Amino acid sequence: MKKIKGYVFIAGNDKVEILFGMPSNNVSTHYENFEINGMVPYSKISCAKKAMESLSIPDLSQKCPAKLYMEIAENEDELYSFRNDKDLIVVMKDESYLDRKKFFGPINLNKKNPGWSSVPGTELSKNGYIPWNHDGDMVSFDRILYQLTEINRQIQCPATIAKFKLERILI
């Protein structure tokens, strides 16, 4: 089980939000898209805040730091260990772009643009980073397993399940 714990910052607008973390070696900025940088967060909130302040993309004017915790299944046994958990997402390896990961969860109908997709659910960047949770008769694991199999089938990319907790920090 791969565990990721640290700080990130979120920048976005009404349609999309992007998680940013530590830059990889080949980037000259203080930040990089978390789904592209190998999923590396900042170790200190002060580093995340400093990087957030240096971001100057006009379309991403809404910004806030956040605390992140992830547990990512690395094999089938670990995948099924999430059976009774909540706060689950699918992590897809996008093989068309180096080591990019894409995070998927449920559609958020409370958003102006819910982020409809051909696979069940939507990317977390479009749903406000909301993971799957227990909902009525169908528990989150059943929903997430269906989403995982549809991503494998339709997009034909490897994917796994992860526990995902993102706590926005008001400043």
N, C-alpha and C positions, 0 to 999 in steps of 0.2 A: 504494500500500500504506500503510495507516494503522498506525503503530507506537505502542504504549503501553508505557511503562516506568515503574516506580515501586514504591511500597509500598501495601499494603492491610492490612486485618486481617480475620480470619475469626472469626465467632461462631456457635455452633451447639449442637446436642444430638445424641442418637443417631440422629435421623431426618433432620435437615436442617442445612446449614451455609450461612451467608450471607456474601458478600464485602462489605466496607464500604470506601468511599473518601471523597474530599473531598466536602463538602456543596456542592450547587448554590446559587445565589444566594438562593433562596427558602426555605432551611432554616436554622433557628436553632441546630442542634446542631453538633457537631464532626465528624459523620460522616453518610453517607447510603449506602443500598444501591448498590453499584457498578453494578448492572444498570440502575439508574434515573438515576444522576447524570451520565449522558453518558460513562460509563467513564473517570472521572478519578481516578487514584490520588494518593496523597500523594507529594511529592517527597523527603521525608526520613522515615526510619524513626521518628525521635523524634516526629514529628507523628502517625504511625499509632498508635504506642504510647499517646500521650496521649489520642487519640480513643478507642482501645480501652478504656482505663481509665475513661472517662466513660460508656461504654455500660452501662446498668443495666436490661436486659430479663431477667427471671428465667428464661425458657425458653431463653435463649441464654447459658448459663453457661460453656461451654467456648470460650475465646478464645485466639487467637495472631496475632501479626503475620506478614506474608508479603511476599516480593519477587515482583513480577509482571512478566512480559514477554509482550506480545501483538503479533502481526502480523496485520492483518485485510485480507483481499482486498477490493478495492473495485470490481473488474470481473472479467470472465470470464478474461482472460489471467492476472491475478494469482491467481485461484482455482486454475487449473491449474498454476501455478508451485509449488504445494505437493505435487505428485504423488509425489515421493520423500521427503517429510518425515514426521516423526512428531510427537507431541504436538499433534494437531489436534482442533479442536472446531467445532461449528456455532454461529454467532451469529445468532439469529433476532430480527428487529425485531417486537416485539409492538405492533401498531398499535392495539390496544384501550386502551393506556395510554401516552399521551404519547410519550416517546422511550425506552421501556423495551426493553432487550435481554434475551434469555434465552439462556443457554449450554447446549448439549447435548453429551453424550459417551456412552460406553458404559455399560451397566448394570454395577454392581459387586456381584457375588454374595457378596462377603465382608462386606457391610454387613448389619446387622439388618433394615433396610428398604431393599431394593435400588432402589426408585423405579421400579416398572414404569410403562410409558407406552404409549399407543396408537401412537406413532411408534417406530421402532427406536431403542433406547438410552433415555436419560433425561436430565433436567436435571442439570447439574454440581452444583448445590446438594444433590442427593440421592445423588450417587455419590462424594462426597469430593473433588470437583474433579479427577477423573482424566480426562485426554484420551484420544483414540484413539491406539493405537500398533500397530506391526506384530504380527500374530497369526496364525501358521500360514500357510495358502495365500492368505488374503485380506488384502491390505495395508491399512493404515489409510486411505489415500486412497479406496479402493473402498468401504469401510464408511462413511466420512464423506460421500462423494458420494451414497450411497444414503440416508443419514439426511437430508441436505439436500433431496433430491428428495421424500422422504416428508413432510418438514415443509412444503415448498411445496405439495404436493398435499393433504395432510390438514388442515393448520391454515390454509392459504392466506395465509401471511405471507411477506414477503421474508426471505431468509436468505443467509448467506455462510459461508465457511470461514476459520478463523483458526488460527494457531500460538499455543499457550497453554502458558506455563511458569509454575508457581506453586511457589515454594520457601518452605515454612513455616520460620519462624525461632523456635527454642526460646529461651525466656527464663527 
